[in-house]
């Protein structure tokens, strides 16, 4: 079984983990119908509309 010859330093270890720390929030867009913030290319969770059409029948 392979065993490391030297201890991995904290700097080297943290350099390897660094790309995961740079994750950012996804871009947000505004729903043209209700003006609420939503994820792009998805049904609006507030009014259930996508591309000007009601996709999910509202229960109200």
Phi and psi restraints in degrees (range 20) as a CNS / XPLOR table:
assign (resid 1 and name C) (resid 2 and name N)
       (resid 2 and name CA) (resid 2 and name C) 1.0 -73.8 20.0 2
assign (resid 2 and name N) (resid 2 and name CA)
       (resid 2 and name C) (resid 3 and name N) 1.0 135.7 20.0 2
assign (resid 2 and name C) (resid 3 and name N)
       (resid 3 and name CA) (resid 3 and name C) 1.0 -127.4 20.0 2
assign (resid 3 and name N) (resid 3 and name CA)
       (resid 3 and name C) (resid 4 and name N) 1.0 135.4 20.0 2
assign (resid 3 and name C) (resid 4 and name N)
       (resid 4 and name CA) (resid 4 and name C) 1.0 -63.3 20.0 2
assign (resid 4 and name N) (resid 4 and name CA)
       (resid 4 and name C) (resid 5 and name N) 1.0 140.8 20.0 2
assign (resid 4 and name C) (resid 5 and name N)
       (resid 5 and name CA) (resid 5 and name C) 1.0 -79.9 20.0 2
assign (resid 5 and name N) (resid 5 and name CA)
       (resid 5 and name C) (resid 6 and name N) 1.0 -28.9 20.0 2
assign (resid 5 and name C) (resid 6 and name N)
       (resid 6 and name CA) (resid 6 and name C) 1.0 -133.5 20.0 2
assign (resid 6 and name N) (resid 6 and name CA)
       (resid 6 and name C) (resid 7 and name N) 1.0 156.9 20.0 2
assign (resid 6 and name C) (resid 7 and name N)
       (resid 7 and name CA) (resid 7 and name C) 1.0 -70.1 20.0 2
assign (resid 7 and name N) (resid 7 and name CA)
       (resid 7 and name C) (resid 8 and name N) 1.0 136.6 20.0 2
assign (resid 7 and name C) (resid 8 and name N)
       (resid 8 and name CA) (resid 8 and name C) 1.0 -76.5 20.0 2
assign (resid 8 and name N) (resid 8 and name CA)
       (resid 8 and name C) (resid 9 and name N) 1.0 125.6 20.0 2
assign (resid 8 and name C) (resid 9 and name N)
       (resid 9 and name CA) (resid 9 and name C) 1.0 -69.8 20.0 2
assign (resid 9 and name N) (resid 9 and name CA)
       (resid 9 and name C) (resid 10 and name N) 1.0 160.2 20.0 2
assign (resid 9 and name C) (resid 10 and name N)
       (resid 10 and name CA) (resid 10 and name C) 1.0 -63.5 20.0 2
assign (resid 10 and name N) (resid 10 and name CA)
       (resid 10 and name C) (resid 11 and name N) 1.0 -37.1 20.0 2
assign (resid 10 and name C) (resid 11 and name N)
       (resid 11 and name CA) (resid 11 and name C) 1.0 -64.4 20.0 2
assign (resid 11 and name N) (resid 11 and name CA)
       (resid 11 and name C) (resid 12 and name N) 1.0 -44.8 20.0 2
assign (resid 11 and name C) (resid 12 and name N)
       (resid 12 and name CA) (resid 12 and name C) 1.0 -66.7 20.0 2
assign (resid 12 and name N) (resid 12 and name CA)
       (resid 12 and name C) (resid 13 and name N) 1.0 -40.9 20.0 2
assign (resid 12 and name C) (resid 13 and name N)
       (resid 13 and name CA) (resid 13 and name C) 1.0 -62.5 20.0 2
assign (resid 13 and name N) (resid 13 and name CA)
       (resid 13 and name C) (resid 14 and name N) 1.0 -44.3 20.0 2
assign (resid 13 and name C) (resid 14 and name N)
       (resid 14 and name CA) (resid 14 and name C) 1.0 -72.1 20.0 2
assign (resid 14 and name N) (resid 14 and name CA)
       (resid 14 and name C) (resid 15 and name N) 1.0 -29.2 20.0 2
assign (resid 14 and name C) (resid 15 and name N)
       (resid 15 and name CA) (resid 15 and name C) 1.0 -63.5 20.0 2
assign (resid 15 and name N) (resid 15 and name CA)
       (resid 15 and name C) (resid 16 and name N) 1.0 -36.6 20.0 2
assign (resid 15 and name C) (resid 16 and name N)
       (resid 16 and name CA) (resid 16 and name C) 1.0 -68.9 20.0 2
assign (resid 16 and name N) (resid 16 and name CA)
       (resid 16 and name C) (resid 17 and name N) 1.0 -31.8 20.0 2
assign (resid 16 and name C) (resid 17 and name N)
       (resid 17 and name CA) (resid 17 and name C) 1.0 -88.4 20.0 2
assign (resid 17 and name N) (resid 17 and name CA)
       (resid 17 and name C) (resid 18 and name N) 1.0 -10.4 20.0 2
assign (resid 17 and name C) (resid 18 and name N)
       (resid 18 and name CA) (resid 18 and name C) 1.0 -60.3 20.0 2
assign (resid 18 and name N) (resid 18 and name CA)
       (resid 18 and name C) (resid 19 and name N) 1.0 -41.2 20.0 2
assign (resid 18 and name C) (resid 19 and name N)
       (resid 19 and name CA) (resid 19 and name C) 1.0 -58.7 20.0 2
assign (resid 19 and name N) (resid 19 and name CA)
       (resid 19 and name C) (resid 20 and name N) 1.0 -30.1 20.0 2
assign (resid 19 and name C) (resid 20 and name N)
       (resid 20 and name CA) (resid 20 and name C) 1.0 -71.9 20.0 2
assign (resid 20 and name N) (resid 20 and name CA)
       (resid 20 and name C) (resid 21 and name N) 1.0 -22.4 20.0 2
assign (resid 20 and name C) (resid 21 and name N)
       (resid 21 and name CA) (resid 21 and name C) 1.0 -79.9 20.0 2
assign (resid 21 and name N) (resid 21 and name CA)
       (resid 21 and name C) (resid 22 and name N) 1.0 -13.9 20.0 2
assign (resid 21 and name C) (resid 22 and name N)
       (resid 22 and name CA) (resid 22 and name C) 1.0 -89.7 20.0 2
assign (resid 22 and name N) (resid 22 and name CA)
       (resid 22 and name C) (resid 23 and name N) 1.0 8.5 20.0 2
assign (resid 22 and name C) (resid 23 and name N)
       (resid 23 and name CA) (resid 23 and name C) 1.0 -64.5 20.0 2
assign (resid 23 and name N) (resid 23 and name CA)
       (resid 23 and name C) (resid 24 and name N) 1.0 139.4 20.0 2
assign (resid 23 and name C) (resid 24 and name N)
       (resid 24 and name CA) (resid 24 and name C) 1.0 -118.0 20.0 2
assign (resid 24 and name N) (resid 24 and name CA)
       (resid 24 and name C) (resid 25 and name N) 1.0 167.3 20.0 2
assign (resid 24 and name C) (resid 25 and name N)
       (resid 25 and name CA) (resid 25 and name C) 1.0 -68.9 20.0 2
assign (resid 25 and name N) (resid 25 and name CA)
       (resid 25 and name C) (resid 26 and name N) 1.0 150.0 20.0 2
assign (resid 25 and name C) (resid 26 and name N)
       (resid 26 and name CA) (resid 26 and name C) 1.0 -69.8 20.0 2
assign (resid 26 and name N) (resid 26 and name CA)
       (resid 26 and name C) (resid 27 and name N) 1.0 155.3 20.0 2
assign (resid 26 and name C) (resid 27 and name N)
       (resid 27 and name CA) (resid 27 and name C) 1.0 -66.1 20.0 2
assign (resid 27 and name N) (resid 27 and name CA)
       (resid 27 and name C) (resid 28 and name N) 1.0 139.6 20.0 2
assign (resid 27 and name C) (resid 28 and name N)
       (resid 28 and name CA) (resid 28 and name C) 1.0 -110.8 20.0 2
assign (resid 28 and name N) (resid 28 and name CA)
       (resid 28 and name C) (resid 29 and name N) 1.0 149.8 20.0 2
assign (resid 28 and name C) (resid 29 and name N)
       (resid 29 and name CA) (resid 29 and name C) 1.0 -126.5 20.0 2
assign (resid 29 and name N) (resid 29 and name CA)
       (resid 29 and name C) (resid 30 and name N) 1.0 171.0 20.0 2
assign (resid 29 and name C) (resid 30 and name N)
       (resid 30 and name CA) (resid 30 and name C) 1.0 -106.3 20.0 2
assign (resid 30 and name N) (resid 30 and name CA)
       (resid 30 and name C) (resid 31 and name N) 1.0 133.9 20.0 2
assign (resid 30 and name C) (resid 31 and name N)
       (resid 31 and name CA) (resid 31 and name C) 1.0 -68.5 20.0 2
assign (resid 31 and name N) (resid 31 and name CA)
       (resid 31 and name C) (resid 32 and name N) 1.0 128.0 20.0 2
assign (resid 31 and name C) (resid 32 and name N)
       (resid 32 and name CA) (resid 32 and name C) 1.0 -70.6 20.0 2
assign (resid 32 and name N) (resid 32 and name CA)
       (resid 32 and name C) (resid 33 and name N) 1.0 -19.6 20.0 2
assign (resid 32 and name C) (resid 33 and name N)
       (resid 33 and name CA) (resid 33 and name C) 1.0 -86.6 20.0 2
assign (resid 33 and name N) (resid 33 and name CA)
       (resid 33 and name C) (resid 34 and name N) 1.0 -51.6 20.0 2
assign (resid 33 and name C) (resid 34 and name N)
       (resid 34 and name CA) (resid 34 and name C) 1.0 -110.0 20.0 2
assign (resid 34 and name N) (resid 34 and name CA)
       (resid 34 and name C) (resid 35 and name N) 1.0 -2.6 20.0 2
assign (resid 34 and name C) (resid 35 and name N)
       (resid 35 and name CA) (resid 35 and name C) 1.0 64.9 20.0 2
assign (resid 35 and name N) (resid 35 and name CA)
       (resid 35 and name C) (resid 36 and name N) 1.0 20.3 20.0 2
assign (resid 35 and name C) (resid 36 and name N)
       (resid 36 and name CA) (resid 36 and name C) 1.0 -87.8 20.0 2
assign (resid 36 and name N) (resid 36 and name CA)
       (resid 36 and name C) (resid 37 and name N) 1.0 155.2 20.0 2
assign (resid 36 and name C) (resid 37 and name N)
       (resid 37 and name CA) (resid 37 and name C) 1.0 -78.3 20.0 2
assign (resid 37 and name N) (resid 37 and name CA)
       (resid 37 and name C) (resid 38 and name N) 1.0 134.8 20.0 2
assign (resid 37 and name C) (resid 38 and name N)
       (resid 38 and name CA) (resid 38 and name C) 1.0 -146.8 20.0 2
assign (resid 38 and name N) (resid 38 and name CA)
       (resid 38 and name C) (resid 39 and name N) 1.0 167.2 20.0 2
assign (resid 38 and name C) (resid 39 and name N)
       (resid 39 and name CA) (resid 39 and name C) 1.0 -76.0 20.0 2
assign (resid 39 and name N) (resid 39 and name CA)
       (resid 39 and name C) (resid 40 and name N) 1.0 142.1 20.0 2
assign (resid 39 and name C) (resid 40 and name N)
       (resid 40 and name CA) (resid 40 and name C) 1.0 -68.2 20.0 2
assign (resid 40 and name N) (resid 40 and name CA)
       (resid 40 and name C) (resid 41 and name N) 1.0 149.6 20.0 2
assign (resid 40 and name C) (resid 41 and name N)
       (resid 41 and name CA) (resid 41 and name C) 1.0 63.1 20.0 2
assign (resid 41 and name N) (resid 41 and name CA)
       (resid 41 and name C) (resid 42 and name N) 1.0 30.9 20.0 2
assign (resid 41 and name C) (resid 42 and name N)
       (resid 42 and name CA) (resid 42 and name C) 1.0 -137.3 20.0 2
assign (resid 42 and name N) (resid 42 and name CA)
       (resid 42 and name C) (resid 43 and name N) 1.0 159.2 20.0 2
assign (resid 42 and name C) (resid 43 and name N)
       (resid 43 and name CA) (resid 43 and name C) 1.0 -66.5 20.0 2
assign (resid 43 and name N) (resid 43 and name CA)
       (resid 43 and name C) (resid 44 and name N) 1.0 139.0 20.0 2
assign (resid 43 and name C) (resid 44 and name N)
       (resid 44 and name CA) (resid 44 and name C) 1.0 -69.3 20.0 2
assign (resid 44 and name N) (resid 44 and name CA)
       (resid 44 and name C) (resid 45 and name N) 1.0 125.3 20.0 2
assign (resid 44 and name C) (resid 45 and name N)
       (resid 45 and name CA) (resid 45 and name C) 1.0 -70.8 20.0 2
assign (resid 45 and name N) (resid 45 and name CA)
       (resid 45 and name C) (resid 46 and name N) 1.0 -16.3 20.0 2
assign (resid 45 and name C) (resid 46 and name N)
       (resid 46 and name CA) (resid 46 and name C) 1.0 -85.4 20.0 2
assign (resid 46 and name N) (resid 46 and name CA)
       (resid 46 and name C) (resid 47 and name N) 1.0 -49.7 20.0 2
assign (resid 46 and name C) (resid 47 and name N)
       (resid 47 and name CA) (resid 47 and name C) 1.0 -111.5 20.0 2
assign (resid 47 and name N) (resid 47 and name CA)
       (resid 47 and name C) (resid 48 and name N) 1.0 -3.7 20.0 2
assign (resid 47 and name C) (resid 48 and name N)
       (resid 48 and name CA) (resid 48 and name C) 1.0 62.2 20.0 2
assign (resid 48 and name N) (resid 48 and name CA)
       (resid 48 and name C) (resid 49 and name N) 1.0 30.6 20.0 2
assign (resid 48 and name C) (resid 49 and name N)
       (resid 49 and name CA) (resid 49 and name C) 1.0 -108.3 20.0 2
assign (resid 49 and name N) (resid 49 and name CA)
       (resid 49 and name C) (resid 50 and name N) 1.0 147.9 20.0 2
assign (resid 49 and name C) (resid 50 and name N)
       (resid 50 and name CA) (resid 50 and name C) 1.0 -144.9 20.0 2
assign (resid 50 and name N) (resid 50 and name CA)
       (resid 50 and name C) (resid 51 and name N) 1.0 127.4 20.0 2
assign (resid 50 and name C) (resid 51 and name N)
       (resid 51 and name CA) (resid 51 and name C) 1.0 57.2 20.0 2
assign (resid 51 and name N) (resid 51 and name CA)
       (resid 51 and name C) (resid 52 and name N) 1.0 37.3 20.0 2
assign (resid 51 and name C) (resid 52 and name N)
       (resid 52 and name CA) (resid 52 and name C) 1.0 80.1 20.0 2
assign (resid 52 and name N) (resid 52 and name CA)
       (resid 52 and name C) (resid 53 and name N) 1.0 3.4 20.0 2
assign (resid 52 and name C) (resid 53 and name N)
       (resid 53 and name CA) (resid 53 and name C) 1.0 -122.4 20.0 2
assign (resid 53 and name N) (resid 53 and name CA)
       (resid 53 and name C) (resid 54 and name N) 1.0 145.8 20.0 2
assign (resid 53 and name C) (resid 54 and name N)
       (resid 54 and name CA) (resid 54 and name C) 1.0 -76.7 20.0 2
assign (resid 54 and name N) (resid 54 and name CA)
       (resid 54 and name C) (resid 55 and name N) 1.0 121.9 20.0 2
assign (resid 54 and name C) (resid 55 and name N)
       (resid 55 and name CA) (resid 55 and name C) 1.0 -96.2 20.0 2
assign (resid 55 and name N) (resid 55 and name CA)
       (resid 55 and name C) (resid 56 and name N) 1.0 -44.3 20.0 2
assign (resid 55 and name C) (resid 56 and name N)
       (resid 56 and name CA) (resid 56 and name C) 1.0 -111.7 20.0 2
assign (resid 56 and name N) (resid 56 and name CA)
       (resid 56 and name C) (resid 57 and name N) 1.0 125.3 20.0 2
assign (resid 56 and name C) (resid 57 and name N)
       (resid 57 and name CA) (resid 57 and name C) 1.0 -63.9 20.0 2
assign (resid 57 and name N) (resid 57 and name CA)
       (resid 57 and name C) (resid 58 and name N) 1.0 127.4 20.0 2
assign (resid 57 and name C) (resid 58 and name N)
       (resid 58 and name CA) (resid 58 and name C) 1.0 -77.2 20.0 2
assign (resid 58 and name N) (resid 58 and name CA)
       (resid 58 and name C) (resid 59 and name N) 1.0 146.2 20.0 2
assign (resid 58 and name C) (resid 59 and name N)
       (resid 59 and name CA) (resid 59 and name C) 1.0 -90.0 20.0 2
assign (resid 59 and name N) (resid 59 and name CA)
       (resid 59 and name C) (resid 60 and name N) 1.0 7.3 20.0 2
